[in-house]
Amino acid sequence: MLIAQNITKKFGGVTALNKVNMELHPGMVNAIIGENGAGKSTLMKVLSGVYVDYEGAIVYNNEPLKLAGTKDAEAKGIVIIHQELNLVPGLSITENIFLGRERCNAMGILDKKEMARETRTLLEKVKLDAEPGQLVGSLKVGQQQLVEIAKALHTKANVIIMDEPTSAISDKEVDNLFVIINELRSEGKTIVYISHKLKELFTIADRFVVMRDGCSIESGLMADMTQDDLIRKMTGRAVSGTANHTTQTFTEPALRVENISLKGASRVKANVLTDISFTLHKGEIVGLYGLMGAGRTELMETLFGLHPKRASGNIFVNEKAVQIQSPIQAINQGIALVPEDRKAHGLILDQKIKTNISITVLNQLEKWGIVLRNKKETELSKEYIQQLGIKTHSENNVAGNLSGGNQQKIVLAKWLATHPGILLLDEPTRGIDINARFEIYNLMKKLAASGMAILLVSSELPEILTASHRVLVMAEGRLTANIPIAEATESYILKHAIQHNITA
Amino acid sequence: MIAIQRNNTINLARLQSVIALVVLCTIIAILSDKFLTMDNGWNVLRQIAVNICISVGMTLIVLTAGIDLSVGSILALCGAITAGLSKNGIKLPSADLFIGFTLLGALLGGIIVGSLLGWFNGFVITKFKVPPFVGTLAMLTIARGLTMLWTQGHPISNLGAPFATIGTGWLLGIPVPVWIAGVVVLLAIFITRQTRLGRYIYAIGGNENAAILSGININKVKLIVYSIAGALAAVGGIMVTSRLDSAQPNAGTGYELDAIAAVVIGGTSLSGGKGSIGGTVMGAVIIGVLNNGLVLLNVSPFWQQVVKGAVILIAVIIDKGGNKK
C-alpha cells in the first residue's frame, strides 16, 4: 500500500498541496478526482519522484519512502504515465521500451534479438498488435499509450499512475485500455487513475479520493457514491465567488457562430469541436468554462482563424456572414485574441514594451505609407501604459522583465489598440497576482460597458461567476450548457462540464 | 532599472567590438608600416564592400531566425549573367533571335535574377516548410550548376571600361563599391529601424507564434527578406565581376560563410530577433581588416584561415559571456 501523509508542496508563496493524506490500495484502481488546479498532478509528481522537495512523508509497504528522482521511483516500482506521452517517435517500440536499460551481450553489443523477444511478450500482454521494430511515431496515440504501459510493465512496476489516459483516444481504445487495467488489477498492482470523466470512473475505479484546493477532502469506495455526490464534494469550496447578479439584457449580437466544428489534427483523431453554436452580444461578458481538454482554447483559435483547413461552420460578425481564415481576417473583423500562454504566443519578451504594444497597429503609425512615426508610437504606448496601469518606468523597458500581471496588460494593450468589437480572453488571469487580477476584471467591466463583446475562457469557476453575465459550458468539444448568471452555481456548471449527454 | 541595465549591455557589446577593432588596427599598424596608408584603407574598404552587401541581406534573414547558404552561388551566377548579357546578349540561333543589352539592362537583368532566386528560396521555405538551412543548401548547388551552364565553365572576360567602373572607379574621391555598400547599409538601417517591414522581421525572429497571432503575414515577410538577400548577392556579384573585369564560374565560393561570420561577430543572434545592421558592418570590417593585416604581415594563407576561425570563435564566446551577465 502506498500512503501519503501530510504532504505539503509549495511553489514560491503558492501552496499547491496542503497536508494531503491518502491511501492507495494494491489490487485496486484508485481514482483521484478534482477540478482543474485541485492539486492532482502535483501530488502525482510528488509520488513519482518528479518533485523531491516537499513536506510530509510517503509510506510504501509499511516502510518510509524518500525518492531521489524519477529513476529512483522507477527502481522502486512506481511509474507515472503522463498525459503527454514520453516516447521518442523516431525510435522503434523495442528501443523505446529499453531506452536507458539496453540489453547487451557478453561482447558489449546490443542484444537486439533478446530485446525484440521480450518486447513481443510485453506487446502481447498489453494487446498491442504491432511489430517490436515498428517506429513509435507511426502508431496512433492509443497505441503509443499501450507502449508506455508495456514500458511500465517491463520495469516491473507495482504502482502505475495514469494521468488522463483517455483524453486523446477513441472509445474502442478506451475499452481495450480498461481490459488491460482490469488484468493489472487482478495481478495485484496498484493503479492510480486521474480523469475528469466521471462516467468512466464508475466503470473502472474501485476507490476514489476527492481533492479540492490542494487538500484531500474525502476518500472511499466508488460503489457508495453517485455522480452528484462526487460533484458536490469536488465543488464545496469554502469561499465561493460572488456572482455577478445582473438584470441587464443584451440584445444586439456582436458575434454569432453556427455549427462550428474542428477536425482532429491527424486523420485518426476524433473531432476536437463538434457543432458549436452561440451568440455573443455587444456589452456582454460571456464566461466559457470547461475542464482541461474540453476544447475551449481550440474554439478561440478557430474563431481567430488559426485552423482554416480543419474548421467548418458559419461565423457572423454584427449579423454579417464573414470568412475568417487567418488572424489577419479576424483582426479586420474587429476580433482580438489574448492567448492562453502569453509568453509563447502573446509577447516578444526580448523587445520593448513599446514595440510589443504597437505591433498590431503599425500600419496606422506610418507616414507616406512607409516611415514609422516614432513619436506617435511612443504616445500610443504611453497612453496604454497609463490607461491599464502597467507598472514601468519607461515604455522602452524590455517586456520580459515585467511581472506576469504587467505582461498580461501589455498583451491586452496591444489588442485594445486595434479597437476590437469582440475580445476573446483565454485564461487572462492565469499566474498573475490578486491585485492585477481585479484590475483586469474591472477593465473587462469597463470595456463591456463601452459596448465591447467579451468571451472569457477560464478554468476557475469563481472567476467565471464573478466576471460573467452569462456562462457557456463545454465538454469534450461540445457546448453542453448556456446558463444565465442568476441560475449559475458552481456545482451546476461543473455538472455540465463533466457529464456530457451524447444525444444532445 | 533592470531594463536600463540590459540596454547598457547591448551598447557594451557594440563597444566591445569597437575596442576589438581598435586593438586589431593598432597591432597591425605597429607591425606593418603599410597598414595606415590611404591607399591601403581604400583597398580594405573596397574589398569589404562585397561582403557588406551580402552580409546585410544575411542579417535580415538571420533576424527572422533563418539562414541563407546560397548567396555565394547566387553571386557567381548573377555576376556571370550580367557579364554575359552585357558582352554577348542573348543569342538563339535556332530561332534566329538576338537580344542585345545596354549596360544598365544587363545590370538590372542580373539583379532581377538574383531576387528571383532569393524569392524561390523563400517560396520553398514558406510553402513547403523546408528548413532554411536545407532549402538554401539546395540552392547553393543549383545556382552553382546554373553558373557552369551559363558560362560553359569558362570565364567571361573583357567586359569594357564602363562596366569596370563599378568595381574599380572613383566618385568624389571615394571608390564606387564603397558608395554602393554605403547606400545598401543606409537603406537596410532605414528598413530595420524605421519601417513596418523591419519591425515584422524582428517580431518573426523574436517570437514567430506571437507574430502570427498579431496578424503579421509571416510568409510574405520571409519572401521579401529572401528576395532582398538574393538581390544583394547579385549586387555583390556585379561588383566582383567588374573589379576582375571577368565573371569567374567559381566566384563567390565560401562567401556565404564570410557573411555569416560577419553577422555573428556583429552580435546578431542566430536564433533570430536580436541584432543590427550596424553590428554586421562592424563584423565585416573586423574580418576585412584582419584579412588585410594578415596579408600585409606575410602570414601564410594556411595560417590566415586558422587565425580567422579563432577570431570568430573568440568574438562569439565574448558575446555569450556578455549575454549571461
Interface residues (C-beta under 8 A of the other chain):
Chain A: F304 L306 P327 I328 A330 I331 L337 P339 A344 H345 G346 L347 I348 L349 D350 Q351 T355 S358 I359 T360 L362 N363 E366 I370 V371 L372 N374 T392 H393 S394 N396 N397 V398 N401 K414
Chain B: M1 I2 A3 I4 R6 N7 Q194 T195 R196 R199 Y200 Y202 A203 G206 N207 N209 A210 A211 I212 L213 S214 G215 I216 N217 G273 K274
